[in-house]
Amino acid sequence: MDNNLSSNRNINTCDECNSEYYSDSSEMTSLCPECSHILYGYENCEHQFETGRCIKCFWNGKESEYIHKLKDKHLNKSKRIIYVLEFLQNKYGETNIVINDHWEADKEAIGLTDKTGQYLAYISTISDIDNNYFLALENPSVDNEIPYSPAGDFDNISLTELEKILTRHLRLSE
């Protein structure tokens, strides 16, 4: 991140999540763009994380317990997807597996990233069979023209296989 860029912008601390953020990135004076979006419906930043912070708004990706519960309630996903998400977040930590869902309308799919936001995984249920998933992985961009580069697709895999591949991709350990 360009330190000159951050030094030229005013930084506030969010009253809800306690993250620092650029004051000009939020429509509210005491809330970061993420919290103002969740709580009041204001436009959110299209976060782009580098070294643990969004380079657009300076948010650190953390959220209060209240915001986290609100986000969970707003997840419009199938029970199978919620189960996979809860299983992974309970085992590896909610801050290590972050929802980054570009498929909000798809109840049978969800996008997840590591805590830096650099590595993306797309998980989908692909049939009525309980232990049958599709997993697509994406690495950070190599040419900056698109935000991610493909890192592999896995079809007809079990939850155990999904966990093994995903934890390696997101650089997690138990």
C-alpha positions, -999 to +999 in steps of 0.1 A: +000+000+000+012+035-008+019+052+025+017+086+009-018+079-002-029+070+034-012+100+049-030+124+026-065+112+037-082+117+070-087+085+090-116+079+115-123+049+138-156+032+133-179+033+164-192-002+156-163-024+146-134-002+158-116-004+125-099+026+111-112+038+077-108+068+054-134+094+064-142+102+028-150+066+020-181+065+041-214+084+039-215+084+077-191+103+099-188+077+127-191+044+108-169+027+082-185+019+048-190-017+058-209-010+090-229+019+075-240-005+047-250-033+070-268-010+096-283+017+074-281+005+038-256+031+026-234+022-004-205-001+006-170+000-006-160-027-032-132-039-009-098-048-023-075-061+004-038-058+004-017-066+035-048-069+057-065-037+047-088-025+020-068-001-002-099+018-011-114+025+023-087+014+048-111-010+066-093-039+082-120-066+076-130-069+112-166-067+123-184-065+156-203-095+170-236-076+163-227-069+126-216-106+122-250-118+135-268-094+112-248-106+082-256-143+092-293-135+094-292-119+059-276-149+043-301-162+019-285-196+015-296-233+017-292-252+049-265-273+032-244-242+023-250-227+058-238-260+073-206-260+053-199-224+062-206-229+099-185-261+099-155-243+083-158-211+104-162-230+137-132-252+129-108-226+114-122-193+128-146-168+114-119-143+108-099-168+087-128-178+064-146-146+052-178-145+032-172-128-001-203-137-019-206-126-055-235-151-059-260-137-034-290-148-055-277-184-057-290-202-025-268-233-033-235-214-036-212-191-016-179-173-021-153-173+006-119-158+010-090-160+034-086-132+059-065-111+035-091-113+008-065-125-017-076-161-022-112-169-033-131-201-032-166-207-047-185-236-031-217-250-046-240-279-039-244-297-072-270-323-065-295-335-039-268-359-026-258-346+009-220-350+006-215-338-030-199-304-038-183-283-065-153-261-056-137-235-077-105-218-065-090-184-076-056-169-068-047-132-068-045-117-103-012-120-122-019-093-147-042-068-127-068-069-155-091-092-136-092-094-098-084-132-096-068-159-117-083-195-119-066-220-096-086-251-102-121-266-102-131-297-083-164-315-091-183-342-072-162-340-041-171-348-005-170-324+024-138-340+036-122-335+002-136-299+000-121-291+035-087-305+026-085-286-007-099-254+007-077-252+038-046-257+016-059-229-008-067-205+020-035-214+039-053-226+070-044-251+096-064-267+124 
